[in-house]
Amino acid sequence: MPASRNLLVAIVVVLVAGLAVTGYALYQEKKQPEGVEISVGKNGLSIKEK
């Protein structure tokens, strides 16, 4: 019985960790500024709408 309980705890921990990683990734994506990105490179001036 203890092995079954340890497996259940391990599964719950993996699911919670996956949820935390997904939430953090979504937070980072949402945190990015919106608007226009202007950059100057080898190909000249580049303007991208975000």
C-alpha distance matrix in Angstrom:
0.0 3.9 5.5 5.3 6.5 8.9 10.1 10.9 12.7 14.5 15.7 17.0 18.7 20.4 21.6 23.0 24.7 26.2 27.5 29.0 30.8 32.1 33.4 35.1 36.7 38.1 39.4 41.2 42.7 43.9 45.3 47.8 51.3 53.0 56.6 58.6 58.0 61.2 61.2 63.9 63.3 65.0 65.6 67.1 66.0 62.8 61.9 58.6 57.5 53.9
3.9 0.0 3.8 5.4 5.0 6.1 8.6 9.9 10.5 12.2 14.3 15.4 16.5 18.4 20.1 21.1 22.5 24.4 25.8 26.9 28.6 30.4 31.5 32.9 34.7 36.3 37.3 39.0 40.8 42.1 43.2 45.7 49.3 51.1 54.8 56.8 56.0 59.1 59.0 61.7 61.0 62.9 63.6 65.1 64.0 60.9 60.1 56.8 55.8 52.2
5.5 3.8 0.0 3.8 5.4 5.1 6.2 8.7 9.9 10.5 12.3 14.3 15.3 16.5 18.5 20.0 21.0 22.6 24.4 25.7 27.0 28.7 30.3 31.6 33.0 34.8 36.1 37.5 39.2 40.7 41.9 44.2 47.8 49.7 53.2 55.0 54.1 57.1 56.9 59.5 58.7 60.3 61.0 62.7 61.7 58.6 58.0 54.8 53.9 50.4
5.3 5.4 3.8 0.0 3.8 5.5 5.1 6.3 8.8 9.9 10.7 12.5 14.4 15.5 16.7 18.6 20.1 21.3 22.8 24.5 26.0 27.2 28.8 30.5 31.9 33.3 34.8 36.5 37.9 39.2 40.7 43.0 46.6 48.2 51.8 53.7 53.1 56.2 56.2 58.9 58.2 59.9 60.4 62.0 60.9 57.7 56.8 53.5 52.5 48.9
6.5 5.0 5.4 3.8 0.0 3.8 5.4 5.1 6.3 8.6 9.9 10.7 12.4 14.3 15.5 16.6 18.4 20.1 21.2 22.6 24.5 25.9 27.1 28.7 30.5 31.8 33.0 34.8 36.5 37.6 38.9 41.4 45.0 46.7 50.3 52.4 51.8 55.0 55.1 57.9 57.5 59.4 59.9 61.3 60.1 56.9 55.9 52.6 51.4 47.8
8.9 6.1 5.1 5.5 3.8 0.0 3.8 5.4 5.1 6.1 8.6 9.9 10.5 12.3 14.3 15.4 16.4 18.3 20.0 21.0 22.5 24.4 25.7 26.9 28.6 30.4 31.5 33.0 34.8 36.2 37.3 39.7 43.3 45.2 48.8 50.7 49.9 53.0 52.8 55.5 54.9 56.8 57.5 58.9 57.8 54.8 53.9 50.7 49.8 46.2
10.1 8.6 6.2 5.1 5.4 3.8 0.0 3.8 5.4 5.0 6.2 8.7 9.9 10.6 12.4 14.3 15.3 16.5 18.4 20.0 21.1 22.6 24.4 25.8 27.1 28.8 30.3 31.7 33.2 34.7 36.1 38.3 42.0 43.7 47.2 49.0 48.2 51.3 51.2 53.9 53.2 54.9 55.4 57.0 56.0 52.8 52.0 48.8 47.8 44.3
10.9 9.9 8.7 6.3 5.1 5.4 3.8 0.0 3.8 5.4 5.2 6.3 8.7 10.0 10.7 12.4 14.3 15.5 16.6 18.4 20.1 21.3 22.6 24.5 26.0 27.2 28.6 30.5 31.9 33.1 34.6 37.0 40.6 42.1 45.7 47.8 47.3 50.5 50.6 53.5 53.1 55.0 55.4 56.8 55.5 52.2 51.2 47.8 46.6 43.0
12.7 10.5 9.9 8.8 6.3 5.1 5.4 3.8 0.0 3.8 5.5 5.1 6.2 8.7 10.0 10.6 12.2 14.3 15.4 16.5 18.4 20.0 21.0 22.5 24.4 25.9 26.9 28.7 30.4 31.6 32.8 35.3 38.8 40.7 44.3 46.4 45.8 49.0 49.1 52.0 51.6 53.7 54.2 55.5 54.1 51.0 50.0 46.7 45.6 41.9
14.5 12.2 10.5 9.9 8.6 6.1 5.0 5.4 3.8 0.0 3.8 5.5 5.1 6.2 8.7 10.0 10.6 12.3 14.3 15.3 16.5 18.4 20.0 21.1 22.6 24.5 25.7 27.1 28.8 30.3 31.5 33.7 37.4 39.3 42.8 44.7 43.8 46.9 46.8 49.5 49.0 50.9 51.5 52.9 51.7 48.7 47.8 44.6 43.7 40.2
15.7 14.3 12.3 10.7 9.9 8.6 6.2 5.2 5.5 3.8 0.0 3.8 5.5 5.2 6.2 8.7 9.9 10.6 12.4 14.3 15.4 16.6 18.4 20.0 21.2 22.7 24.3 25.9 27.2 28.7 30.3 32.4 36.0 37.6 41.1 43.0 42.4 45.6 45.6 48.5 48.0 49.9 50.2 51.7 50.4 47.2 46.2 42.9 41.8 38.3
17.0 15.4 14.3 12.5 10.7 9.9 8.7 6.3 5.1 5.5 3.8 0.0 3.8 5.5 5.1 6.2 8.6 9.9 10.6 12.3 14.3 15.4 16.4 18.3 20.0 21.2 22.4 24.4 25.9 26.9 28.4 30.9 34.4 36.0 39.7 41.8 41.4 44.7 45.0 48.0 47.8 49.9 50.3 51.4 49.9 46.7 45.5 42.1 40.8 37.2
18.7 16.5 15.3 14.4 12.4 10.5 9.9 8.7 6.2 5.1 5.5 3.8 0.0 3.8 5.5 5.2 6.1 8.6 9.9 10.5 12.3 14.2 15.3 16.4 18.4 20.0 21.0 22.6 24.5 25.7 26.8 29.2 32.8 34.7 38.4 40.4 39.7 42.9 43.0 45.9 45.6 47.8 48.4 49.5 48.1 45.0 44.0 40.8 39.7 36.0
20.4 18.4 16.5 15.5 14.3 12.3 10.6 10.0 8.7 6.2 5.2 5.5 3.8 0.0 3.8 5.5 5.1 6.1 8.6 9.9 10.6 12.3 14.2 15.3 16.5 18.4 19.9 21.2 22.7 24.4 25.7 27.8 31.4 33.2 36.7 38.5 37.7 40.8 40.8 43.6 43.2 45.2 45.6 47.0 45.7 42.6 41.7 38.4 37.5 34.0
21.6 20.1 18.5 16.7 15.5 14.3 12.4 10.7 10.0 8.7 6.2 5.1 5.5 3.8 0.0 3.8 5.4 5.1 6.2 8.6 10.0 10.6 12.2 14.2 15.4 16.6 18.3 20.1 21.2 22.5 24.3 26.5 30.0 31.5 35.1 37.1 36.6 39.9 40.2 43.3 43.0 45.2 45.3 46.5 45.1 41.8 40.6 37.2 35.9 32.3
23.0 21.1 20.0 18.6 16.6 15.4 14.3 12.4 10.6 10.0 8.7 6.2 5.2 5.5 3.8 0.0 3.8 5.4 5.1 6.2 8.7 9.9 10.5 12.3 14.3 15.4 16.4 18.4 20.1 21.0 22.3 24.9 28.4 30.1 33.8 36.0 35.6 38.9 39.4 42.5 42.5 44.9 45.2 46.1 44.4 41.2 39.9 36.6 35.3 31.6
24.7 22.5 21.0 20.1 18.4 16.4 15.3 14.3 12.2 10.6 9.9 8.6 6.1 5.1 5.4 3.8 0.0 3.8 5.4 5.0 6.2 8.6 9.8 10.6 12.3 14.3 15.2 16.6 18.5 20.0 21.0 23.2 26.9 28.9 32.5 34.4 33.6 36.8 36.9 39.9 39.7 42.0 42.5 43.5 42.1 39.0 37.9 34.8 33.8 30.1
26.2 24.4 22.6 21.3 20.1 18.3 16.5 15.5 14.3 12.3 10.6 9.9 8.6 6.1 5.1 5.4 3.8 0.0 3.8 5.4 5.2 6.2 8.6 9.9 10.6 12.4 14.2 15.5 16.7 18.4 20.0 21.9 25.5 27.2 30.7 32.5 31.8 35.1 35.3 38.2 38.0 40.2 40.4 41.6 40.1 36.9 35.8 32.5 31.5 27.9
27.5 25.8 24.4 22.8 21.2 20.0 18.4 16.6 15.4 14.3 12.4 10.6 9.9 8.6 6.2 5.1 5.4 3.8 0.0 3.8 5.5 5.1 6.1 8.6 9.9 10.6 12.2 14.3 15.4 16.4 18.2 20.6 24.0 25.5 29.1 31.3 31.0 34.5 35.0 38.2 38.4 40.8 40.9 41.7 40.0 36.6 35.2 31.8 30.4 26.7
29.0 26.9 25.7 24.5 22.6 21.0 20.0 18.4 16.5 15.3 14.3 12.3 10.5 9.9 8.6 6.2 5.0 5.4 3.8 0.0 3.8 5.5 5.1 6.1 8.6 9.9 10.5 12.3 14.3 15.3 16.3 18.9 22.4 24.3 28.0 30.2 29.7 33.0 33.5 36.7 36.9 39.5 39.9 40.5 38.7 35.6 34.2 31.1 29.8 26.0
30.8 28.6 27.0 26.0 24.5 22.5 21.1 20.1 18.4 16.5 15.4 14.3 12.3 10.6 10.0 8.7 6.2 5.2 5.5 3.8 0.0 3.8 5.5 5.1 6.2 8.7 9.8 10.6 12.4 14.3 15.3 17.2 20.9 22.9 26.4 28.2 27.4 30.6 30.8 33.8 33.8 36.2 36.6 37.5 35.9 32.8 31.7 28.6 27.6 24.0
32.1 30.4 28.7 27.2 25.9 24.4 22.6 21.3 20.0 18.4 16.6 15.4 14.2 12.3 10.6 9.9 8.6 6.2 5.1 5.5 3.8 0.0 3.8 5.5 5.1 6.2 8.6 10.0 10.7 12.3 14.2 16.1 19.6 21.1 24.6 26.5 26.1 29.5 30.0 33.2 33.3 35.8 35.8 36.6 34.9 31.5 30.2 26.8 25.5 21.9
33.4 31.5 30.3 28.8 27.1 25.7 24.4 22.6 21.0 20.0 18.4 16.4 15.3 14.2 12.2 10.5 9.8 8.6 6.1 5.1 5.5 3.8 0.0 3.8 5.5 5.2 6.1 8.7 10.0 10.5 12.2 14.7 18.1 19.7 23.4 25.7 25.6 29.1 30.0 33.3 33.9 36.6 36.6 37.1 35.0 31.8 30.1 26.8 25.2 21.4
35.1 32.9 31.6 30.5 28.7 26.9 25.8 24.5 22.5 21.1 20.0 18.3 16.4 15.3 14.2 12.3 10.6 9.9 8.6 6.1 5.1 5.5 3.8 0.0 3.8 5.4 5.0 6.2 8.6 9.9 10.4 12.8 16.4 18.6 22.2 24.3 23.8 27.0 27.7 30.9 31.4 34.2 34.5 34.9 33.0 29.9 28.5 25.4 24.2 20.5
36.7 34.7 33.0 31.9 30.5 28.6 27.1 26.0 24.4 22.6 21.2 20.0 18.4 16.5 15.4 14.3 12.3 10.6 9.9 8.6 6.2 5.1 5.5 3.8 0.0 3.8 5.4 5.2 6.3 8.7 9.9 11.3 15.0 16.9 20.3 22.1 21.4 24.7 25.2 28.4 28.7 31.3 31.5 32.1 30.2 27.0 25.7 22.6 21.5 17.9
38.1 36.3 34.8 33.3 31.8 30.4 28.8 27.2 25.9 24.5 22.7 21.2 20.0 18.4 16.6 15.4 14.3 12.4 10.6 9.9 8.7 6.2 5.2 5.4 3.8 0.0 3.8 5.5 5.1 6.1 8.5 10.4 13.7 14.9 18.5 20.7 20.7 24.3 25.3 28.8 29.5 32.2 32.0 32.3 30.2 26.8 25.0 21.7 20.0 16.3
39.4 37.3 36.1 34.8 33.0 31.5 30.3 28.6 26.9 25.7 24.3 22.4 21.0 19.9 18.3 16.4 15.2 14.2 12.2 10.5 9.8 8.6 6.1 5.0 5.4 3.8 0.0 3.8 5.5 5.1 6.1 9.0 12.1 14.0 17.8 20.2 20.2 23.7 24.9 28.4 29.4 32.5 32.5 32.5 30.1 27.0 25.1 22.0 20.3 16.6
41.2 39.0 37.5 36.5 34.8 33.0 31.7 30.5 28.7 27.1 25.9 24.4 22.6 21.2 20.1 18.4 16.6 15.5 14.3 12.3 10.6 10.0 8.7 6.2 5.2 5.5 3.8 0.0 3.8 5.5 5.1 6.7 10.4 12.8 16.3 18.2 17.6 20.9 21.7 25.1 26.0 29.0 29.2 29.3 27.1 24.1 22.5 19.7 18.5 14.9
42.7 40.8 39.2 37.9 36.5 34.8 33.2 31.9 30.4 28.8 27.2 25.9 24.5 22.7 21.2 20.1 18.5 16.7 15.4 14.3 12.4 10.7 10.0 8.6 6.3 5.1 5.5 3.8 0.0 3.8 5.5 5.7 9.2 10.6 14.1 15.9 15.7 19.2 20.3 23.8 24.6 27.5 27.3 27.4 25.2 21.9 20.1 16.9 15.5 11.8
43.9 42.1 40.7 39.2 37.6 36.2 34.7 33.1 31.6 30.3 28.7 26.9 25.7 24.4 22.5 21.0 20.0 18.4 16.4 15.3 14.3 12.3 10.5 9.9 8.7 6.1 5.1 5.5 3.8 0.0 3.8 5.5 8.1 9.2 12.9 15.6 16.1 19.8 21.5 25.1 26.5 29.6 29.2 28.9 26.3 23.1 20.8 17.6 15.5 11.8
45.3 43.2 41.9 40.7 38.9 37.3 36.1 34.6 32.8 31.5 30.3 28.4 26.8 25.7 24.3 22.3 21.0 20.0 18.2 16.3 15.3 14.2 12.2 10.4 9.9 8.5 6.1 5.1 5.5 3.8 0.0 3.8 6.3 8.9 12.5 15.0 15.1 18.6 20.1 23.7 25.3 28.6 28.6 28.1 25.4 22.5 20.4 17.7 16.0 12.5
47.8 45.7 44.2 43.0 41.4 39.7 38.3 37.0 35.3 33.7 32.4 30.9 29.2 27.8 26.5 24.9 23.2 21.9 20.6 18.9 17.2 16.1 14.7 12.8 11.3 10.4 9.0 6.7 5.7 5.5 3.8 0.0 3.8 6.5 9.8 11.7 11.5 14.9 16.4 20.1 21.6 25.0 24.8 24.3 21.6 18.7 16.7 14.1 12.7 9.3
51.3 49.3 47.8 46.6 45.0 43.3 42.0 40.6 38.8 37.4 36.0 34.4 32.8 31.4 30.0 28.4 26.9 25.5 24.0 22.4 20.9 19.6 18.1 16.4 15.0 13.7 12.1 10.4 9.2 8.1 6.3 3.8 0.0 3.8 6.7 9.0 9.5 12.9 15.1 18.8 20.9 24.4 24.1 23.0 20.0 17.3 14.8 12.6 10.9 8.1
53.0 51.1 49.7 48.2 46.7 45.2 43.7 42.1 40.7 39.3 37.6 36.0 34.7 33.2 31.5 30.1 28.9 27.2 25.5 24.3 22.9 21.1 19.7 18.6 16.9 14.9 14.0 12.8 10.6 9.2 8.9 6.5 3.8 0.0 3.8 6.9 8.7 12.3 15.1 18.9 21.2 24.5 23.6 22.4 19.2 16.3 13.2 10.8 8.2 5.5
56.6 54.8 53.2 51.8 50.3 48.8 47.2 45.7 44.3 42.8 41.1 39.7 38.4 36.7 35.1 33.8 32.5 30.7 29.1 28.0 26.4 24.6 23.4 22.2 20.3 18.5 17.8 16.3 14.1 12.9 12.5 9.8 6.7 3.8 0.0 3.8 6.8 10.0 13.3 16.9 19.6 22.9 21.7 20.1 16.6 13.9 10.5 8.6 6.0 5.2
58.6 56.8 55.0 53.7 52.4 50.7 49.0 47.8 46.4 44.7 43.0 41.8 40.4 38.5 37.1 36.0 34.4 32.5 31.3 30.2 28.2 26.5 25.7 24.3 22.1 20.7 20.2 18.2 15.9 15.6 15.0 11.7 9.0 6.9 3.8 0.0 3.8 6.5 10.0 13.4 16.1 19.4 18.1 16.4 12.8 10.2 6.8 5.7 4.5 5.7
58.0 56.0 54.1 53.1 51.8 49.9 48.2 47.3 45.8 43.8 42.4 41.4 39.7 37.7 36.6 35.6 33.6 31.8 31.0 29.7 27.4 26.1 25.6 23.8 21.4 20.7 20.2 17.6 15.7 16.1 15.1 11.5 9.5 8.7 6.8 3.8 0.0 3.8 6.6 10.3 12.8 16.2 15.3 13.8 10.6 8.0 5.7 5.1 6.3 7.1
61.2 59.1 57.1 56.2 55.0 53.0 51.3 50.5 49.0 46.9 45.6 44.7 42.9 40.8 39.9 38.9 36.8 35.1 34.5 33.0 30.6 29.5 29.1 27.0 24.7 24.3 23.7 20.9 19.2 19.8 18.6 14.9 12.9 12.3 10.0 6.5 3.8 0.0 3.8 7.0 10.1 13.5 12.8 10.6 7.3 5.7 4.6 6.5 8.8 10.6
61.2 59.0 56.9 56.2 55.1 52.8 51.2 50.6 49.1 46.8 45.6 45.0 43.0 40.8 40.2 39.4 36.9 35.3 35.0 33.5 30.8 30.0 30.0 27.7 25.2 25.3 24.9 21.7 20.3 21.5 20.1 16.4 15.1 15.1 13.3 10.0 6.6 3.8 0.0 3.8 6.5 10.1 10.0 8.3 6.0 5.2 6.6 8.6 11.6 13.0
63.9 61.7 59.5 58.9 57.9 55.5 53.9 53.5 52.0 49.5 48.5 48.0 45.9 43.6 43.3 42.5 39.9 38.2 38.2 36.7 33.8 33.2 33.3 30.9 28.4 28.8 28.4 25.1 23.8 25.1 23.7 20.1 18.8 18.9 16.9 13.4 10.3 7.0 3.8 0.0 3.8 7.2 7.7 5.6 4.6 6.1 8.9 11.5 14.9 16.6
63.3 61.0 58.7 58.2 57.5 54.9 53.2 53.1 51.6 49.0 48.0 47.8 45.6 43.2 43.0 42.5 39.7 38.0 38.4 36.9 33.8 33.3 33.9 31.4 28.7 29.5 29.4 26.0 24.6 26.5 25.3 21.6 20.9 21.2 19.6 16.1 12.8 10.1 6.5 3.8 0.0 3.8 5.4 5.3 6.6 7.7 11.1 13.2 16.9 18.4
65.0 62.9 60.3 59.9 59.4 56.8 54.9 55.0 53.7 50.9 49.9 49.9 47.8 45.2 45.2 44.9 42.0 40.2 40.8 39.5 36.2 35.8 36.6 34.2 31.3 32.2 32.5 29.0 27.5 29.6 28.6 25.0 24.4 24.5 22.9 19.4 16.2 13.5 10.1 7.2 3.8 0.0 3.8 5.5 8.5 10.0 13.8 15.9 19.6 21.3
65.6 63.6 61.0 60.4 59.9 57.5 55.4 55.4 54.2 51.5 50.2 50.3 48.4 45.6 45.3 45.2 42.5 40.4 40.9 39.9 36.6 35.8 36.6 34.5 31.5 32.0 32.5 29.2 27.3 29.2 28.6 24.8 24.1 23.6 21.7 18.1 15.3 12.8 10.0 7.7 5.4 3.8 0.0 3.8 6.8 8.0 11.7 13.9 17.7 19.9
67.1 65.1 62.7 62.0 61.3 58.9 57.0 56.8 55.5 52.9 51.7 51.4 49.5 47.0 46.5 46.1 43.5 41.6 41.7 40.5 37.5 36.6 37.1 34.9 32.1 32.3 32.5 29.3 27.4 28.9 28.1 24.3 23.0 22.4 20.1 16.4 13.8 10.6 8.3 5.6 5.3 5.5 3.8 0.0 3.8 6.5 10.1 13.1 16.7 19.2
66.0 64.0 61.7 60.9 60.1 57.8 56.0 55.5 54.1 51.7 50.4 49.9 48.1 45.7 45.1 44.4 42.1 40.1 40.0 38.7 35.9 34.9 35.0 33.0 30.2 30.2 30.1 27.1 25.2 26.3 25.4 21.6 20.0 19.2 16.6 12.8 10.6 7.3 6.0 4.6 6.6 8.5 6.8 3.8 0.0 3.8 6.8 10.1 13.6 16.2
62.8 60.9 58.6 57.7 56.9 54.8 52.8 52.2 51.0 48.7 47.2 46.7 45.0 42.6 41.8 41.2 39.0 36.9 36.6 35.6 32.8 31.5 31.8 29.9 27.0 26.8 27.0 24.1 21.9 23.1 22.5 18.7 17.3 16.3 13.9 10.2 8.0 5.7 5.2 6.1 7.7 10.0 8.0 6.5 3.8 0.0 3.8 6.6 10.2 12.7
61.9 60.1 58.0 56.8 55.9 53.9 52.0 51.2 50.0 47.8 46.2 45.5 44.0 41.7 40.6 39.9 37.9 35.8 35.2 34.2 31.7 30.2 30.1 28.5 25.7 25.0 25.1 22.5 20.1 20.8 20.4 16.7 14.8 13.2 10.5 6.8 5.7 4.6 6.6 8.9 11.1 13.8 11.7 10.1 6.8 3.8 0.0 3.8 6.8 9.8
58.6 56.8 54.8 53.5 52.6 50.7 48.8 47.8 46.7 44.6 42.9 42.1 40.8 38.4 37.2 36.6 34.8 32.5 31.8 31.1 28.6 26.8 26.8 25.4 22.6 21.7 22.0 19.7 16.9 17.6 17.7 14.1 12.6 10.8 8.6 5.7 5.1 6.5 8.6 11.5 13.2 15.9 13.9 13.1 10.1 6.6 3.8 0.0 3.8 6.4
57.5 55.8 53.9 52.5 51.4 49.8 47.8 46.6 45.6 43.7 41.8 40.8 39.7 37.5 35.9 35.3 33.8 31.5 30.4 29.8 27.6 25.5 25.2 24.2 21.5 20.0 20.3 18.5 15.5 15.5 16.0 12.7 10.9 8.2 6.0 4.5 6.3 8.8 11.6 14.9 16.9 19.6 17.7 16.7 13.6 10.2 6.8 3.8 0.0 3.8
53.9 52.2 50.4 48.9 47.8 46.2 44.3 43.0 41.9 40.2 38.3 37.2 36.0 34.0 32.3 31.6 30.1 27.9 26.7 26.0 24.0 21.9 21.4 20.5 17.9 16.3 16.6 14.9 11.8 11.8 12.5 9.3 8.1 5.5 5.2 5.7 7.1 10.6 13.0 16.6 18.4 21.3 19.9 19.2 16.2 12.7 9.8 6.4 3.8 0.0
